[in-house]
Amino acid sequence: MNLYETTFIVNPQAEESAIDEQVRAIGKVITDNGGKIVREERIGTRRFAYLVGKLTQGYYATFLYEAEPPVLPVLERFLKLGESYIRHLTIRFEGDPTKSFSERTQSLFEVESRREPEEDDRRGFRGSERGGRGGRGGRNGGGRDEDYTPRRRSYRD
């Protein structure tokens, strides 16, 4: 059996009891097809970064479960056919299953903040010697090498 994580978004405009029923339906699909739920997390209603089908927010939930690969197409079909499921993503889980979703995401952000800035980052987005878009700039006339000569084009090019 493999360990999978499925995160999905439910339309939040329904009543809480309907949302709860939709989340439980996903768990039922997993268990009815031979899977075993390791962890269920209801993240709650979150705001989208952009409009998704005229919606500005959605109810997020995550299931971490052990299952055989044939369970995935069944679950995928159920999520696609359900009108209340806005988006979903299933991945093969690698990591510590005892950590909650919020602990895993928090550790991800900590690693990103401890990262050393690269040389390009310290210099700024565009270094003066790079040329960049928007002008000649830099030491070498807009990013070209000193010995650059344009290639002659024939009528066949």
N, C-alpha and C positions, 0 to 999 in steps of 0.2 A: 504494500500500500504506500502511496505517496502522500505527502503533506501539501495541501493547497490552501490558498487564501483567496477568497472571493469578496470583493468590495463592490457594493452597488448603491445606487441612489434611487430613492423612492420619491414620487411626487408628494410634496408636503401639504398640498391643499386639501387632502382628505382628513377625516377625523383621526384622532390618535388611535382609536380602536382599529380602524381600517389599516393604518400604517403598521400597527403591531401584528395584525393578521398577515399582511404581505411579507413581513420579515420572517414570521414563523413558517410561512409557506416555503420559503427558500430552505430553511432547516429541514422541513419535512421532505422536500425533494431529495436532499442529500442523504438523509437517513433511510428513506424508502428504497434508494438505489444502492444500499450497502455501505454507505459512508458513515464515519463516526465523527461527530462534532467535538473538536478539542476546545474551542473557545468561540464565543459569540460576543461581539461588541457593537453596541448601538452608540454611534458617535453623536448622532443628533442632527438638528437642522443647521446647515452652514450656508453661507452666501457663496454664489458662484462668482468666478472672475469675469465671466461674460454670460450673456443670455443663452440659455439652452432651451429651445422650443418655447420661447416667450416666458420662461421661468427665471427668477433671479436667485432662487435658493432651492435646496433639496435636503432630504433626510438621508443621512449616510449610515450604513451598517456594514459590518465586516464579519465573515465567518472564516475560521481557521479549522480545517477538517482533514481527516485521513480518508482517502478513497482510492479506488482503482480508476484508471484513465477512462473507462466507458461511462463514468458518471458525468464527466465534463460536457459531452454533447447534449445530454438530457437537461442538465442545468442551464446550459447556454440557450437551448430552445425555449425553456420555460421563461427565462429572463427576457428573451426577444419578443415572445408572444404576449407577455404581460404588459398591458398598456400603462400601468402605473410605475413601471421600472424605467427610469430615464436613461441611466448609463450603468455599465457594469464592467468589471475587470477581474479575471481569474489568473493567478500566477502560481507557479510551483514555489512553495515556501522553503526558504533556506535561512536558518537562523534558530534562535532560541524560542520555542513555542510557549514558554512560560511567561515571557515578557508581553505586556499588553501593547496594543496598537500605539497608545500615547507614549509609552516608554520607548518604543522603537523609533518613533518619529522624533522624539526629543533627543535621543542619542545621535540621530542623523544630523540634526541641526548643530549639536555640539561639535561634531567632527568637522562640519563645514566651517564653523567659526574659528576653530583652532588651526585651520589650514594656513600655511605660510603664503603670503602674497607672492605671486610670481614676478619676475623682473618687469614684464610688460605692465602688470597692474600697478607697480610702484611708480612707473614712469608716466602713467596716464593711459587713456584709451588709445591715443595716437601719439607715437613718439615723433619728435621733430625730424628724425632721420628717416622716417618711414614714408613720408610724402602724403599718404592718405588721399581721400577724396577732396576736392574743394580747393584746388590751387596747386601751385608748383611746390611750395614748401620744402624744407629739408635741405640737406647738403648737396644732394645729387639730382636736383631738378625734377621733383615729382616722382621719385621712387625708381627711376630707370638707372641702369648701370651706366658708367661712364663710356664704355665701349659699345653701347647698344646701337645697332644699325638696323633699320627696318628691312624686312625681307621683301624682295621684289616679288610681286604677284604676277602670275601669267594669266592669260585669258581663261585657262582651265580651272583656276581656283575659284 
